[in-house]
Amino acid sequence: MALLAFTAAAARADEPRPSIRLRHEPPQTKQLPPAGTLLPISVQVDNSSDVDIKIRLVGSRDGRFMDIAFPLGVLNASDRPTYTIQVPAPTASMTYQFIVHQPSGDLTLTDKFAVKRNCVHTFSSATPQGDESRDYKQEVATLVAQARALESNNRNLDTALKLIEDLKRDIPE
């Protein structure tokens, strides 16, 4: 009887495991936090109970490449593994997809997801022709570029400050 149970278990171990499938609901435009603040991205595994599946998010946020590995998952109320990361919210748009390391060793790509803001603030300078000198136009263009860089730096610093505050809460004193 024990031999039969072992043989059945060995046969089940040789069967190919089903491919891991992810479920993800991209954030709606109305739900996007202010640019630069943290945006949670969650995926749920449908046909596995493992919380140590290797999942990566690959994409682009405001034209900059992203490649982020998810930490270990947690079981949700339905006992399904859920993986969550936080990325800075885009200023204009973000496209991404997930890479899943399958039990067979293969990599699987999910569909692409896109998040785009309805309204993006852009600044430009326009000067009347003839009256202003070329130096003045150059100076205004430089100031606009510096303002954009300062906006970006400010968003990055706000995000870093929030991460530090979160770490402070998690570290016992």
Secondary structure, 3 states (H helix, E strand, C coil): CHHHHHHHHHHHHHCCCCCCCEECCCCCHHHCCCCCCEEEEEEEECCCCCCCCCEEEEEEECCEEEEEECCCCEECCCCCEEEEEEEECCCCEEEEEEEEECCCCCEEECCCEEEECCCCCCCCCCCCCCCCCHHHHHHHHHHHHHHHHHHHHHHHHHHHHHHHHHHHHHCCC
